[in-house]
Amino acid sequence: MLLPELQNESGVFCQKRIGLWSEDKFSDLLGAPQRQRAAYSDAQVENGRIYAHADPSHRYRQLELEFDKTTGLLRAVYVYPWKMTWQECQRRFGSRASAADAKQGRRFYSYADRHLDVLVDTNGTVINLGLY
């Protein structure tokens, strides 16, 4: 049985553990990751690992948890909605976000008033929500 907070909003549950939990703690709760990849700084230096887990609440297609290479602690959470548009995102979180172009014609929105980034494809479909 899932913890009620995890069942209700898995992304926020994980976000609240940023700087506190390591991958081992999450693996105890979520099981072994489905896959992993390196995380890189803006200077393209490897500085962490990103582990992909199935979302046990089924609210999202997937959770990705990014851990700092030095401390081993969670530093960011990425959730992949089943289906969400940028317009739906704005209705839910507001429109106080700055926009920047990203690779492959995508747009990256960063909210000024919350710890949230949104990556959107060329059709306006949300690829992921970044929680930090």
DSSP file (Angstrom, degrees, kcal/mol; ACC not computed):
  #  RESIDUE AA STRUCTURE BP1 BP2  ACC     N-H-->O    O-->H-N    N-H-->O    O-->H-N    TCO  KAPPA ALPHA  PHI   PSI    X-CA   Y-CA   Z-CA
    1    1 A M              0   0    0      0, 0.0     2,-0.1     0, 0.0     0, 0.0   0.000 360.0 360.0 360.0 134.9    0.0    0.0    0.0
    2    2 A L        -     0   0    0      1,-0.1    27,-0.0    54,-0.1     3,-0.0  -0.443 360.0-100.4 -78.2 149.8    1.3    3.4   -1.0
    3    3 A L     >  -     0   0    0     -2,-0.1     4,-2.5     1,-0.1     3,-0.4  -0.474  35.3-120.9 -61.6 139.3    1.7    6.3    1.5
    4    4 A P  H  > S+     0   0    0      0, 0.0     4,-2.4     0, 0.0     5,-0.2   0.875 112.5  51.9 -54.5 -40.7   -1.3    8.6    1.1
    5    5 A E  H  > S+     0   0    0      1,-0.2     4,-2.0     2,-0.2     8,-0.3   0.878 111.5  47.1 -65.0 -37.4    0.9   11.6    0.2
    6    6 A L  H  4 S+     0   0    0     -3,-0.4     4,-0.2     2,-0.2    -1,-0.2   0.895 113.2  48.8 -69.5 -40.8    2.7    9.6   -2.5
    7    7 A Q  H  < S+     0   0    0     -4,-2.5     3,-0.3     1,-0.2    -2,-0.2   0.873 112.4  49.0 -65.1 -38.6   -0.7    8.3   -3.9
    8    8 A N  H  < S-     0   0    0     -4,-2.4     2,-0.2    -5,-0.2    -2,-0.2   0.934 136.5  -6.6 -70.4 -48.4   -2.2   11.8   -3.9
    9    9 A E     X  -     0   0    0     -4,-2.0     4,-2.4    -5,-0.2    -1,-0.2  -0.673  60.9-176.8-154.9  89.4    0.7   13.6   -5.7
   10   10 A S  H  > S+     0   0    0     -3,-0.3     4,-2.2     1,-0.2     5,-0.2   0.840  83.9  55.0 -61.8 -36.8    3.8   11.6   -6.4
   11   11 A G  H  > S+     0   0    0      2,-0.2     4,-2.5     1,-0.2    -1,-0.2   0.933 111.5  42.7 -63.5 -46.5    5.7   14.6   -7.9
   12   12 A V  H  > S+     0   0    0      2,-0.2     4,-2.3     1,-0.2    -2,-0.2   0.878 110.3  57.8 -68.2 -37.9    5.2   16.8   -4.9
   13   13 A F  H  < S+     0   0    0     -4,-2.4     4,-0.3    -8,-0.3    -2,-0.2   0.943 112.5  40.7 -55.1 -48.4    6.0   13.9   -2.5
   14   14 A C  H >< S+     0   0    0     -4,-2.2     3,-1.7     1,-0.2    -2,-0.2   0.902 110.7  57.7 -68.4 -40.9    9.4   13.5   -4.2
   15   15 A Q  H >< S+     0   0    0     -4,-2.5     3,-1.7     1,-0.3    -1,-0.2   0.868  99.4  59.3 -57.6 -38.3    9.9   17.3   -4.5
   16   16 A K  T 3< S+     0   0    0     -4,-2.3    -1,-0.3     1,-0.3    -2,-0.2   0.634 102.0  55.9 -66.8 -12.6    9.6   17.6   -0.7
   17   17 A R  T X> S+     0   0    0     -3,-1.7     3,-2.2    -4,-0.3     4,-2.2   0.311  74.6 131.5-102.8   7.3   12.5   15.3   -0.3
   18   18 A I  T <4 S+     0   0    0     -3,-1.7    57,-0.2     1,-0.3     4,-0.1  -0.402  81.0  11.5 -60.6 131.8   14.9   17.3   -2.4
   19   19 A G  T 34 S+     0   0    0     55,-2.7    -1,-0.3     2,-0.3    56,-0.1   0.423 126.1  66.1  79.6  -0.8   18.2   17.7   -0.5
   20   20 A L  T <4 S+     0   0    0     -3,-2.2     2,-0.3     1,-0.2    -2,-0.2   0.733  88.2  56.3-118.5 -40.1   17.1   15.0    2.0
   21   21 A W     <  -     0   0    0     -4,-2.2    53,-2.6    -7,-0.2    -2,-0.3  -0.727  60.4-149.6-107.2 149.6   16.8   11.6    0.4
   22   22 A S  B  >  -A   73   0A   0     -2,-0.3     4,-1.6    51,-0.2     3,-0.3  -0.541  38.3 -97.9-101.8 173.2   19.3    9.5   -1.6
   23   23 A E  H  > S+     0   0    0     49,-0.6     4,-2.9     1,-0.2     5,-0.2   0.865 121.8  61.0 -61.0 -36.5   18.5    7.0   -4.4
   24   24 A D  H  > S+     0   0    0      1,-0.2     4,-2.0     2,-0.2    -1,-0.2   0.907 103.4  49.8 -57.8 -42.5   18.7    4.1   -1.9
   25   25 A K  H  > S+     0   0    0     -3,-0.3     4,-1.2     1,-0.2    -1,-0.2   0.909 113.2  45.8 -63.9 -42.4   15.8    5.6    0.1
   26   26 A F  H  X S+     0   0    0     -4,-1.6     4,-4.0     1,-0.2     5,-0.4   0.888 109.3  55.0 -68.6 -38.4   13.7    6.0   -3.1
   27   27 A S  H  X S+     0   0    0     -4,-2.9     4,-2.0     1,-0.2    -1,-0.2   0.872 104.2  55.1 -62.7 -35.7   14.6    2.5   -4.3
   28   28 A D  H  < S+     0   0    0     -4,-2.0    -1,-0.2    -5,-0.2    -2,-0.2   0.875 119.5  33.4 -61.3 -35.8   13.3    1.2   -1.0
   29   29 A L  H  < S+     0   0    0     -4,-1.2    -2,-0.2    -3,-0.2    -1,-0.2   0.877 133.1  26.1 -86.7 -42.3   10.0    2.9   -1.7
   30   30 A L  H  < S-     0   0    0     -4,-4.0    -3,-0.2     1,-0.3    24,-0.2   0.545 102.8-123.0-103.3 -10.6    9.7    2.7   -5.5
   31   31 A G     <  -     0   0    0     -4,-2.0    -1,-0.3    -5,-0.4    -2,-0.1  -0.333  57.1 -25.5  89.3-179.8   11.7   -0.4   -6.3
   32   32 A A  S    S-     0   0    0      1,-0.1    -4,-0.0    -2,-0.1     2,-0.0  -0.348  77.5-102.1 -64.7 144.3   14.7   -0.5   -8.6
   33   33 A P        -     0   0    0      0, 0.0    20,-0.2     0, 0.0     3,-0.1  -0.313  16.8-134.1 -66.3 153.3   14.8    2.1  -11.4
   34   34 A Q  S    S-     0   0    0     18,-3.0     2,-0.3     1,-0.3    19,-0.1   0.815  82.1 -21.5 -75.2 -32.4   13.8    1.1  -14.9
   35   35 A R  E     -B   52   0B   0     17,-0.9    17,-2.8     2,-0.0     2,-0.3  -0.966  61.3-148.7-165.2 170.7   16.8    2.9  -16.3
   36   36 A Q  E     -B   51   0B   0     -2,-0.3     2,-0.3    15,-0.2    15,-0.2  -0.976  10.0-178.7-147.8 159.7   19.4    5.6  -15.5
   37   37 A R  E     -B   50   0B   0     13,-2.0    13,-3.0    -2,-0.3     2,-0.1  -0.965  35.4 -87.5-152.7 165.1   21.5    8.2  -17.3
   38   38 A A  E     -B   49   0B   0     -2,-0.3     2,-0.4    11,-0.2    11,-0.3  -0.437  32.1-142.0 -74.9 150.1   24.1   10.8  -16.5
   39   39 A A  E     -B   48   0B   0      9,-2.5     8,-2.5    28,-0.1     9,-1.1  -0.905  19.9-156.8-109.1 144.3   23.1   14.4  -15.6
   40   40 A Y  E     -B   46   0B   0     -2,-0.4     6,-0.2     6,-0.3     2,-0.0  -0.908  12.2-126.1-126.9 149.3   25.2   17.2  -16.9
   41   41 A S    >   -     0   0    0      4,-2.4     3,-2.0    -2,-0.3     7,-0.0  -0.251  44.8 -94.1 -76.5 174.1   25.9   20.8  -15.9
   42   42 A D  T 3  S+     0   0    0      1,-0.3    -1,-0.1     2,-0.1    -2,-0.0   0.782 130.0  58.4 -60.8 -26.3   25.5   23.7  -18.3
   43   43 A A  T 3  S-     0   0    0      2,-0.1    -1,-0.3     1,-0.0     3,-0.1   0.296 121.2-111.2 -86.0   9.7   29.2   23.3  -19.1
   44   44 A Q  S <  S+     0   0    0     -3,-2.0     2,-0.5     1,-0.2    -2,-0.1   0.812  71.1 142.1  63.6  34.2   28.5   19.6  -20.1
   45   45 A V        -     0   0    0      2,-0.0    -4,-2.4     0, 0.0    -1,-0.2  -0.909  59.8-112.0-102.7 130.4   30.3   18.2  -17.1
   46   46 A E  E     +B   40   0B   0     -2,-0.5    -6,-0.3    -6,-0.2     3,-0.1  -0.438  49.1 158.1 -63.7 125.6   28.8   15.1  -15.6
   47   47 A N  E     -     0   0B   0     -8,-2.5    22,-2.8    -2,-0.2    23,-0.4   0.240  55.8  -7.8-136.2  13.2   27.5   16.1  -12.2
   48   48 A G  E     -BC  39  68B   0     -9,-1.1    -9,-2.5    20,-0.3     2,-0.3  -0.987  63.3 -98.6 178.7-174.1   24.8   13.6  -11.2
   49   49 A R  E     -BC  38  67B   0     18,-1.8    18,-3.2    -2,-0.3     2,-0.5  -0.975  18.5-149.8-131.7 146.0   22.6   10.6  -12.2
   50   50 A I  E     -BC  37  66B   0    -13,-3.0   -13,-2.0    -2,-0.3     2,-0.5  -0.977  13.1-163.1-117.4 126.0   19.0   10.5  -13.2
   51   51 A Y  E     -BC  36  65B   0     14,-2.6    14,-2.7    -2,-0.5     2,-0.5  -0.929   8.4-145.3-113.1 130.2   16.9    7.4  -12.4
   52   52 A A  E     +BC  35  64B   0    -17,-2.8   -18,-3.0    -2,-0.5   -17,-0.9  -0.813  21.5 176.5 -97.6 131.4   13.6    6.6  -14.1
   53   53 A H  E     - C   0  63B   0     10,-3.1    10,-2.8    -2,-0.5     2,-0.2  -0.961  35.0-109.7-129.1 147.5   10.9    5.0  -12.1
   54   54 A A        -     0   0    0     -2,-0.3     8,-0.2     8,-0.2     7,-0.1  -0.529  42.9-110.3 -66.6 144.2    7.3    4.0  -12.9
   55   55 A D    >   -     0   0    0      6,-0.4     3,-1.4     5,-0.4    -1,-0.1  -0.708  23.7-156.3 -80.2 113.5    4.9    6.3  -11.0
   56   56 A P  T 3  S+     0   0    0      0, 0.0    -1,-0.2     0, 0.0   -54,-0.1   0.729  93.8  53.7 -65.5 -19.7    3.3    4.0   -8.4
   57   57 A S  T 3  S-     0   0    0    -51,-0.2    -2,-0.1    -3,-0.0   -50,-0.0   0.638 100.7-137.0 -85.0 -14.2    0.3    6.3   -8.2
   58   58 A H  S <  S+     0   0    0     -3,-1.4   -51,-0.0     2,-0.2    -3,-0.0   0.581  71.9 120.2  66.0  11.9   -0.2    6.1  -12.0
   59   59 A R  S    S+     0   0    0    -52,-0.1    23,-0.6    22,-0.0     2,-0.3   0.867  78.1  31.0 -68.4 -36.5   -0.8    9.9  -12.1
   60   60 A Y  E    S- D   0  81B   0     21,-0.2    -5,-0.4     1,-0.1    -2,-0.2  -0.829  79.1-125.1-120.1 158.2    2.2   10.3  -14.4
   61   61 A R  E    S-     0   0B   0     19,-2.9    -6,-0.4    -2,-0.3     2,-0.3   0.869  92.0  -7.4 -65.5 -36.0    3.7    8.0  -17.1
   62   62 A Q  E     - D   0  80B   0     18,-0.7    18,-2.1    -8,-0.2     2,-0.4  -0.995  55.4-141.9-160.5 151.9    7.1    8.2  -15.3
   63   63 A L  E     -CD  53  79B   0    -10,-2.8   -10,-3.1    -2,-0.3     2,-0.4  -0.965  15.2-164.6-114.2 136.8    9.0    9.9  -12.6
   64   64 A E  E     -CD  52  78B   0     14,-2.9    14,-2.9    -2,-0.4     2,-0.5  -0.992   4.2-161.4-120.5 133.6   12.7   10.8  -13.0
   65   65 A L  E     -CD  51  77B   0    -14,-2.7   -14,-2.6    -2,-0.4     2,-0.5  -0.957   4.6-154.0-117.2 124.3   14.8   11.6  -10.0
   66   66 A E  E     -CD  50  76B   0     10,-2.8     9,-3.5    -2,-0.5    10,-1.3  -0.866  11.0-165.9-104.9 126.1   18.0   13.5  -10.3
   67   67 A F  E     -CD  49  74B   0    -18,-3.2   -18,-1.8    -2,-0.5     7,-0.2  -0.899  23.6-114.4-115.8 139.0   20.7   13.0   -7.7
   68   68 A D  E  >  -C   48   0B   0      5,-2.6     4,-1.9    -2,-0.4   -20,-0.3  -0.468  17.5-139.5 -69.1 134.7   23.8   15.1   -7.1
   69   69 A K  T  4 S+     0   0    0    -22,-2.8   -21,-0.2    -2,-0.2    -1,-0.1   0.849  98.9  42.6 -64.8 -35.9   27.1   13.3   -7.8
   70   70 A T  T  4 S+     0   0    0    -23,-0.4    -1,-0.2     1,-0.1   -22,-0.1   0.942 127.5  24.7 -79.3 -50.1   28.9   14.8   -4.8
   71   71 A T  T  4 S-     0   0    0      2,-0.1    -2,-0.2     1,-0.0    -1,-0.1   0.753  88.6-137.0 -89.5 -25.1   26.2   14.6   -2.1
   72   72 A G     <  +     0   0    0     -4,-1.9   -49,-0.6     1,-0.3     2,-0.2   0.520  60.9 130.7  78.4   5.3   24.2   11.7   -3.5
   73   73 A L  B     -A   22   0A   0    -51,-0.2    -5,-2.6     1,-0.1    -1,-0.3  -0.620  68.0 -94.0 -96.8 152.4   21.0   13.6   -2.5
   74   74 A L  E     +D   67   0B   0    -53,-2.6   -55,-2.7   -57,-0.3    -7,-0.3  -0.354  43.0 168.0 -59.6 133.3   18.0   14.3   -4.7
   75   75 A R  E     +     0   0B   0     -9,-3.5     2,-0.3     1,-0.4    -8,-0.2   0.545  60.8  12.4-124.8 -15.5   18.2   17.7   -6.4
   76   76 A A  E     -D   66   0B   0    -10,-1.3   -10,-2.8     2,-0.0    -1,-0.4  -0.988  54.8-150.5-159.4 156.1   15.4   17.6   -9.0
   77   77 A V  E     -DE  65 131B   0     54,-2.8    54,-3.7    -2,-0.3     2,-0.5  -0.994   8.5-164.7-130.1 134.7   12.3   15.7  -10.0
   78   78 A Y  E     -DE  64 130B   0    -14,-2.9   -14,-2.9    -2,-0.4     2,-0.4  -0.986   6.1-168.6-121.2 126.1   10.8   15.3  -13.5
   79   79 A V  E     -DE  63 129B   0     50,-2.5    50,-2.6    -2,-0.5   -16,-0.2  -0.928  11.5-149.3-116.2 141.9    7.3   14.1  -14.0
   80   80 A Y  E     -D   62   0B   0    -18,-2.1   -19,-2.9    -2,-0.4   -18,-0.7  -0.892  17.7-144.2-113.4 100.3    5.9   13.0  -17.4
   81   81 A P  E     -D   60   0B   0      0, 0.0     3,-0.2     0, 0.0   -21,-0.2  -0.235  13.5-130.8 -63.3 151.0    2.2   13.7  -17.6
   82   82 A W  S    S-     0   0    0    -23,-0.6     2,-0.3     1,-0.3   -22,-0.1   0.933  92.4 -10.7 -63.4 -46.2    0.0   11.2  -19.6
   83   83 A K  S    S+     0   0    0      2,-0.0     2,-0.3    42,-0.0    -1,-0.3  -0.850  79.3 144.0-160.0 117.3   -1.6   14.1  -21.4
   84   84 A M        -     0   0    0     42,-0.3    42,-3.2    -2,-0.3     2,-0.2  -0.961  27.9-149.4-155.2 138.2   -1.3   17.8  -20.7
   85   85 A T  B  >  -I  125   0C   0     -2,-0.3     4,-2.2    40,-0.3    40,-0.2  -0.664  31.1-112.9-103.2 163.9   -1.1   20.9  -22.9
   86   86 A W  H  > S+     0   0    0     38,-2.7     4,-2.3    -2,-0.2     5,-0.2   0.864 119.3  56.1 -62.5 -35.3    0.7   24.2  -22.2
   87   87 A Q  H  > S+     0   0    0     37,-0.3     4,-2.0     2,-0.2    -1,-0.2   0.916 107.9  47.3 -63.8 -42.5   -2.8   25.9  -21.9
   88   88 A E  H  > S+     0   0    0      1,-0.2     4,-2.1     2,-0.2    -2,-0.2   0.890 110.3  53.5 -63.7 -39.0   -3.9   23.4  -19.2
   89   89 A C  H  X S+     0   0    0     -4,-2.2     4,-3.1     1,-0.2     5,-0.4   0.917 108.2  49.6 -62.1 -43.7   -0.6   24.0  -17.4
   90   90 A Q  H  X S+     0   0    0     -4,-2.3     4,-2.2     1,-0.2    -1,-0.2   0.886 109.7  51.1 -64.3 -39.3   -1.2   27.8  -17.4
   91   91 A R  H  < S+     0   0    0     -4,-2.0    -1,-0.2     2,-0.2    -2,-0.2   0.894 117.3  40.2 -63.7 -38.4   -4.7   27.3  -16.1
   92   92 A R  H  < S+     0   0    0     -4,-2.1    -2,-0.2    -5,-0.1    -1,-0.2   0.903 132.9  19.6 -77.3 -42.6   -3.4   25.1  -13.3
   93   93 A F  H  < S-     0   0    0     -4,-3.1     3,-0.2     1,-0.3    -3,-0.2   0.507 106.2-114.9-110.8  -6.7   -0.2   27.0  -12.4
   94   94 A G     <  -     0   0    0     -4,-2.2    -1,-0.3    -5,-0.4    -2,-0.1  -0.384  27.5 -86.6  95.9-179.3   -0.7   30.5  -13.8
   95   95 A S  S    S+     0   0    0     -2,-0.1     2,-2.1     1,-0.1    -1,-0.1   0.226  82.0 116.1-117.3  13.6    1.1   32.3  -16.5
   96   96 A R        +     0   0    0     -3,-0.2    16,-2.6    -6,-0.1    17,-0.5  -0.406  49.8 120.9 -82.6  64.5    4.0   34.0  -14.7
   97   97 A A  E     -F  111   0B   0     -2,-2.1     2,-0.3    14,-0.3    14,-0.3  -0.979  57.2-136.8-129.7 139.8    6.6   32.0  -16.6
   98   98 A S  E     -F  110   0B   0     12,-2.6    12,-2.5    -2,-0.4     2,-0.3  -0.684  24.3-139.9 -90.0 151.2    9.5   33.1  -18.8
   99   99 A A  E     +F  109   0B   0     -2,-0.3     2,-0.3    10,-0.2    10,-0.2  -0.856  20.9 176.4-116.2 147.6   10.0   31.2  -22.1
  100  100 A A  E     -F  108   0B   0      8,-1.8     8,-3.0    -2,-0.3     2,-0.2  -0.991  34.1-106.9-143.8 148.0   13.1   30.1  -23.8
  101  101 A D  E     -F  107   0B   0     -2,-0.3     2,-0.2     6,-0.2     6,-0.2  -0.487  37.6-170.1 -72.5 145.6   13.7   28.1  -27.0
  102  102 A A    >   -     0   0    0      4,-2.7     3,-0.7     1,-0.2     4,-0.3  -0.755  34.6 -64.5-126.7 175.2   15.0   24.6  -26.5
  103  103 A K  G >  S+     0   0    0     -2,-0.2     3,-1.5     1,-0.2    -1,-0.2  -0.180 114.0  22.7 -60.3 153.5   16.3   21.9  -28.9
  104  104 A Q  G 3  S-     0   0    0      1,-0.3    18,-0.3    -3,-0.1    -1,-0.2   0.762 133.1 -62.9  61.7  30.9   14.1   20.4  -31.6
  105  105 A G  G <  S+     0   0    0     -3,-0.7    -1,-0.3     1,-0.2    -2,-0.2   0.575  98.2 142.1  75.4   9.4   11.7   23.4  -31.7
  106  106 A R    <   -     0   0    0     -3,-1.5    -4,-2.7    -4,-0.3     2,-0.4  -0.310  44.0-134.2 -78.5 165.5   10.6   22.9  -28.1
  107  107 A R  E     -FG 101 120B   0     13,-2.4    13,-2.9    -6,-0.2     2,-0.5  -0.962   7.9-153.5-122.9 141.8    9.9   25.6  -25.6
  108  108 A F  E     -FG 100 119B   0     -8,-3.0    -8,-1.8    -2,-0.4     2,-0.4  -0.969  10.6-165.8-117.0 121.9   11.1   25.7  -22.0
  109  109 A Y  E     -FG  99 118B   0      9,-3.1     9,-3.0    -2,-0.5     2,-0.5  -0.913   2.0-167.0-111.5 134.0    9.0   27.7  -19.5
  110  110 A S  E     -FG  98 117B   0    -12,-2.5   -12,-2.6    -2,-0.4     2,-0.3  -0.978  17.5-135.1-123.3 121.3   10.3   28.6  -16.0
  111  111 A Y  E     -F   97   0B   0      5,-2.5     5,-0.3    -2,-0.5     3,-0.3  -0.544   6.2-157.9 -78.3 136.6    7.9   29.9  -13.4
  112  112 A A  S    S+     0   0    0    -16,-2.6    -1,-0.1    -2,-0.3   -15,-0.1   0.733  90.7  44.2 -81.8 -24.7    9.0   32.9  -11.4
  113  113 A D  S    S+     0   0    0    -17,-0.5     2,-0.3     3,-0.1    -1,-0.2   0.207 116.2  32.7-112.0  15.5    6.7   32.3   -8.5
  114  114 A R  S    S-     0   0    0     -3,-0.3     2,-1.8     2,-0.2    -3,-0.1  -0.976  86.3 -98.9-160.1 163.0    7.1   28.5   -7.9
  115  115 A H  S    S+     0   0    0     -2,-0.3    17,-1.1    -5,-0.1     2,-0.4  -0.545  81.2 117.3 -87.1  72.3    9.8   25.8   -8.2
  116  116 A L  E     - H   0 131B   0     -2,-1.8    -5,-2.5    -5,-0.3     2,-0.3  -0.992  39.4-178.0-148.5 130.7    8.6   24.6  -11.5
  117  117 A D  E     -GH 110 130B   0     13,-2.3    13,-3.3    -2,-0.4     2,-0.4  -0.943  13.8-156.3-122.3 149.8    9.9   24.3  -15.1
  118  118 A V  E     -GH 109 129B   0     -9,-3.0    -9,-3.1    -2,-0.3     2,-0.5  -0.992   4.7-157.3-132.3 127.3    7.8   23.0  -18.0
  119  119 A L  E     -GH 108 128B   0      9,-2.4     8,-3.3    -2,-0.4     9,-1.2  -0.916  18.5-172.6-103.9 126.9    9.2   21.5  -21.3
  120  120 A V  E     -GH 107 126B   0    -13,-2.9   -13,-2.4    -2,-0.5     6,-0.2  -0.937  15.7-132.5-124.8 139.2    6.7   21.7  -24.2
  121  121 A D    >   -     0   0    0      4,-2.8     3,-1.8    -2,-0.4   -16,-0.1  -0.184  41.4 -87.9 -81.5-179.2    6.9   20.2  -27.7
  122  122 A T  T 3  S+     0   0    0      1,-0.3    -1,-0.1   -18,-0.3   -17,-0.0   0.694 126.9  54.8 -65.4 -19.6    6.1   22.1  -30.9
  123  123 A N  T 3  S-     0   0    0      2,-0.1    -1,-0.3   -38,-0.0     3,-0.1   0.414 120.9-103.7 -92.7   0.9    2.4   21.2  -30.7
  124  124 A G  S <  S+     0   0    0     -3,-1.8   -38,-2.7     1,-0.3     2,-0.4   0.608  75.0 141.4  86.8  11.7    2.0   22.7  -27.2
  125  125 A T  B     -I   85   0C   0    -40,-0.2    -4,-2.8   -39,-0.1     2,-0.3  -0.748  56.1-117.5 -89.3 133.5    2.0   19.3  -25.4
  126  126 A V  E     - H   0 120B   0    -42,-3.2   -42,-0.3    -2,-0.4    -6,-0.3  -0.542  26.9-175.1 -71.9 126.2    3.8   19.2  -22.1
  127  127 A I  E     -     0   0B   0     -8,-3.3     2,-0.3     1,-0.4    -1,-0.2   0.900  65.9 -20.2 -84.1 -51.7    6.7   16.7  -22.2
  128  128 A N  E     - H   0 119B   0     -9,-1.2    -9,-2.4   -48,-0.2     2,-0.5  -0.995  50.2-130.4-155.3 160.8    7.6   17.1  -18.6
  129  129 A L  E     -EH  79 118B   0    -50,-2.6   -50,-2.5    -2,-0.3     2,-0.6  -0.963  23.7-150.1-109.9 127.8    7.3   19.1  -15.5
  130  130 A G  E     -EH  78 117B   0    -13,-3.3   -13,-2.3    -2,-0.5     2,-0.5  -0.890  11.8-168.4-102.1 122.5   10.6   19.8  -13.6
  131  131 A L  E      EH  77 116B   0    -54,-3.7   -54,-2.8    -2,-0.6   -15,-0.2  -0.921 360.0 360.0-111.3 132.5   10.3   20.3   -9.9
  132  132 A Y              0   0    0    -17,-1.1   -16,-0.1    -2,-0.5    -1,-0.1   0.336 360.0 360.0-140.5 360.0   13.2   21.6   -7.9
